[in-house]
Amino acid sequence: MIKKLDILIIRSFIGPFIAAFAISLFVLTMQFFWLYIDDLVGKGLDLFTILKLLGLVTLIGVPTALPLALLFSSIMTFGNLGESFELVAIKASGIPLLRFMRPLLIVSVFISGLAFVFSNNVIPVTQKKLSALKYDIIVAKPAFDIKEGVFYDKIEGYIIKLGRKEKNDSIIHDIVIFERNRALQDYVMIARSGVMRITKDKRFLEFVLKDGWRYEEGGPRNTTNTQFTRMGFREYKKVFDLKSFQLTKSGDNAFYDPKMLSVRQLNGTIDSLESMDTFYLKKSQNEYMPYARFAKYVDTGWVSIPPSSLKKASTLDSLIPDSLRRNIYNSAMNQISTLRSNASVLASDYTDKHKSLRLHEIEWHRKFTLSAACLVLFLIGAPLGSIIRKGGLGTPLVFAIIFFVIFHLFNTFGEKFVKSEELTPFSGMWLSTFILIPIGCFLTYKAMRDSQLFNQESYYRAFRKLRSFLANFRFRKKSN
C-alpha cells in the first residue's frame, strides 16, 4: 500500500531525475558531435539528415545516461531531505532508512528493467540505422571518411593518403595510392591534385588525378631479373567500388556488428562460435593430410629403410640418388610451403573467429551490466545523499561525477581486459559492478547509523584528540 511518505519521496525524486537524465543525455550526445564536428560542418548535409543523426545518437546514449541520472538524482533527493531536516523527522518517528528508500528502490528496479528492454530491443535497430546513415553520408561525401594525412585502408586492395582537402571535399591535393596485388611490389600512384566524386548511379567513387606518376614492378620471384615501369600522366581516372566502404557483411545484412543483435540473437551466434574448435580441427585435417601423407604411417612402421643402411649413412643426401635429389627437394619445399600457407590461413581465420566470439560475449554481458548499474549506483547515491545532507547542484554533482567516473573507468578497463584475453567476459564486464557493490553496502551501513563520514568537524575533533595524545606521550617520555 502506497503511503503519503512514499508519495513524498517519489515526488521529490521525479524532478531531479528528469533534469539529470536530460543533462546526461545532452552531454553524451554532444560528445559524439565534438568528435565529428569537423567532418559534419561544411559537408552540405541537409537539416533532416542532421536531425536524424542527432536522434539516433541520442537514443544510443539512453542506456548510459540512465545510471548517471539515477545516481545524481538519488544523491540530490536524499541530500535535499537531509538539508531540510526531513530525514531527521522521519528517523525520529521510528522509520528506518531502508523503509523510506523502498519506494525509490522499486522505481530503480523498474528503470533497470526499462534500460534492459531498451538495450535489447531499441539499441540494435538504432545501431543499424546509424550505420546505414553513416554509409549514406560517406557515399554522398566520401571525404567524410578519408582524413587528411591519414592512410585510409577501408577500400579493399587499396591504401589512400590525401595530403590536403579543400572545403568542398571534392578537390584534393598530394594524393598517394597504393594498390595491393600479387606482384613483387605494390603499385604506387602519385598525383599533385585531383577531383573526388561519386558516379551518378552511386556505385563507384572516381578519382580524376592530374599531373602524376604510376610506378609498377613485375617479374618472376626469387630473382633480380625484374621489370620496373614508370608512367607519367597529365590526367588519369581511377575508379573504386563503393561496396568496399561497407562494414563486415553477415547474411543479408549490409552492416553487421555485435551491437546490432538482441540477447536471443547473441545466444545463437555465441553457440555457433563456441563450436568452432571441432570445425577447425576437422578442417585442418582435411587441409593437411593431402600434403602430409606420410603422417598416417607414423604408428605402422613407416620407415622402410634397413637399420644397417641408416647406420652407414651419415647424411640424408647419401640416401637419395643424385638423379632424384633435386626433384625430391623441390617437391618437399613445395609441400612445406603449401602446408605453411594453409596453416597461416587457418590460424588467421581461427583468431578472427575467436576475437568475434569475445566481442559477442562482451555485448551479451553489456545488455545486463548497464541495467544492473542503475541499481548499483542508486544503492550508492541514496545512502550517500543521506550522509552528506547537502541539496542543490553543487555537492551532489561532484559526488555523482566521482562515482560515475569510477564506474566508467572500471567498465572500460574490464572491457579492454576481455579484448586482450586477460579476463573472462563475465569477470571483465562485471568488474565495475563487483567493485561498486561493496561501496554501496558500506555507505548504506554508515547511513543507517547516522555516520559522520563526510562531516569535517568530526575529522577535526579526531585530529585534535590525536594531537593531544601525541603531546602527552612526548611529555611523559621527557619526564622519564
Residue pairs with C-beta under 8 A, 6 or more apart in sequence:
2 103
5 90
5 95
5 100
6 100
6 102
6 103
9 77
9 81
9 100
9 103
9 104
10 103
10 104
10 107
12 77
12 80
12 81
13 73
13 74
13 77
13 104
13 107
16 72
16 73
16 76
16 77
17 69
17 70
17 73
19 73
20 68
20 69
20 72
20 73
20 76
20 400
21 65
21 66
21 69
21 73
24 61
24 64
24 65
24 68
24 69
24 72
25 58
25 61
25 62
25 65
28 61
28 64
28 65
29 54
29 57
29 58
29 61
32 57
32 61
33 40
33 54
33 57
39 144
40 50
40 53
42 167
42 169
43 137
43 141
43 144
43 169
44 140
44 141
45 137
45 140
45 141
49 133
49 136
49 137
52 133
53 130
53 133
53 137
56 126
56 129
56 130
56 133
57 130
59 122
59 123
59 126
60 123
60 126
60 127
60 130
62 115
62 118
62 122
63 115
63 118
63 119
63 123
63 370
63 371
64 370
66 111
66 114
66 115
66 370
66 374
67 115
67 370
67 373
67 374
67 376
67 377
67 404
67 407
68 377
68 400
68 404
70 108
70 111
70 374
70 377
70 378
70 381
71 377
71 378
71 380
71 381
71 400
71 403
71 404
72 381
72 396
72 397
72 400
73 381
74 104
74 108
74 377
74 378
74 381
74 382
74 384
74 385
75 381
75 382
75 384
75 385
75 388
75 396
75 399
75 400
76 385
76 391
76 392
76 393
76 396
77 104
77 382
77 385
78 87
78 381
78 382
78 383
78 384
78 385
78 386
79 385
79 386
79 388
79 389
79 390
79 391
79 392
79 395
79 396
80 391
80 392
81 87
81 90
81 385
81 386
82 88
82 385
82 386
82 388
82 389
82 390
82 391
83 389
83 390
83 391
84 391
87 386
87 389
90 100
91 97
91 450
96 448
97 383
97 386
97 444
97 447
97 448
98 444
98 448
101 382
101 383
104 378
104 382
105 378
105 382
108 374
108 375
108 378
109 375
111 374
112 371
112 372
112 374
112 375
113 371
115 370
115 371
115 374
116 367
116 368
116 370
116 371
119 366
119 367
119 370
119 371
120 262
120 263
120 367
121 262
123 259
124 259
124 260
124 261
124 262
124 265
125 260
127 257
127 259
127 260
128 253
128 255
128 260
131 247
131 255
131 257
131 260
132 254
132 255
135 245
135 246
135 254
135 255
137 144
138 144
138 145
138 245
139 198
139 202
139 242
139 245
140 198
141 169
142 169
142 196
142 198
142 205
142 245
143 162
143 165
143 169
143 170
143 172
143 196
144 169
145 152
145 154
145 245
146 152
146 160
146 162
146 165
147 162
148 162
148 163
148 164
148 165
149 161
149 162
149 163
150 161
151 159
151 160
151 161
152 159
152 160
152 161
152 162
153 159
154 244
154 245
155 205
155 240
155 241
155 244
155 245
156 241
156 244
157 179
157 180
157 181
157 244
158 177
158 178
158 179
158 180
158 240
158 244
159 177
159 178
159 180
160 175
160 176
160 177
160 178
161 175
161 176
161 177
162 172
162 173
162 174
162 175
163 173
163 174
163 175
163 176
164 172
164 173
164 174
165 171
165 172
165 173
166 172
166 173
169 196
170 195
170 196
170 197
171 193
171 194
171 195
171 196
172 193
172 194
172 195
172 196
172 207
173 192
173 193
173 194
174 192
174 193
175 189
175 190
175 191
175 192
175 193
175 194
175 207
175 209
175 212
176 188
176 189
176 190
177 188
177 189
177 190
177 207
177 238
178 186
178 187
178 188
179 186
179 187
179 188
179 189
180 186
181 187
183 216
183 217
183 218
184 217
184 218
184 219
184 221
184 226
185 217
187 214
187 215
187 216
188 214
188 215
189 209
189 212
189 213
189 214
189 215
189 236
189 238
190 212
190 213
190 214
190 215
191 209
191 210
191 211
191 212
191 213
191 236
192 210
192 211
192 212
193 209
193 210
193 211
194 207
194 208
194 209
194 210
195 206
195 207
195 208
196 205
196 206
196 207
197 205
197 206
197 208
198 204
198 205
198 206
198 242
199 205
199 206
199 239
202 242
203 241
203 242
204 239
204 240
204 241
204 242
205 239
205 240
205 241
205 242
206 237
206 238
206 239
206 240
207 237
207 238
207 239
207 240
208 235
208 236
208 237
209 233
209 235
209 236
209 237
209 238
210 234
210 235
210 236
211 233
211 234
212 232
212 233
212 236
213 230
213 231
213 232
213 233
214 230
214 231
214 232
214 233
214 236
215 228
215 229
215 230
216 228
216 229
216 230
216 231
217 226
217 227
217 228
217 229
218 226
218 227
218 229
219 225
219 226
219 227
220 226
246 254
246 255
247 254
247 255
247 256
247 257
248 256
248 257
249 256
250 256
253 260
258 266
258 269
258 356
258 359
258 360
258 362
258 363
259 363
261 269
261 360
261 363
263 364
263 367
266 360
266 363
266 364
266 367
267 364
269 360
270 357
270 360
270 361
270 364
273 353
273 356
273 357
273 360
274 357
276 350
276 353
276 354
276 357
280 346
280 349
280 350
280 353
283 346
284 343
284 346
287 342
287 346
288 295
288 339
288 342
288 343
289 295
289 296
291 335
291 338
291 339
291 342
292 335
292 339
294 302
305 319
309 319
313 319
317 325
320 328
355 419
358 418
358 419
358 421
358 425
359 419
361 418
361 425
362 415
362 418
362 419
362 425
362 428
362 429
364 425
365 425
365 426
365 429
365 430
366 429
369 411
369 429
369 430
369 432
369 433
372 433
373 407
373 432
373 433
376 407
376 433
376 436
376 437
376 440
377 403
377 404
377 407
377 436
379 437
379 440
379 441
379 443
379 444
380 403
380 436
380 439
380 440
380 443
381 400
381 403
382 444
382 447
383 440
383 443
383 444
383 446
383 447
383 448
384 399
384 403
384 443
384 447
385 396
386 447
387 443
387 446
387 447
387 451
387 453
387 454
388 395
388 396
388 399
388 454
390 396
403 436
403 439
406 432
406 435
406 436
407 432
407 436
408 432
409 432
410 431
410 432
410 435
410 436
411 429
411 431
411 432
413 431
414 423
414 427
414 428
414 429
414 430
414 431
414 432
415 428
415 429
417 423
417 428
417 431
418 424
418 425
418 428
418 429
422 428
423 431
427 434
443 453
446 453
452 458
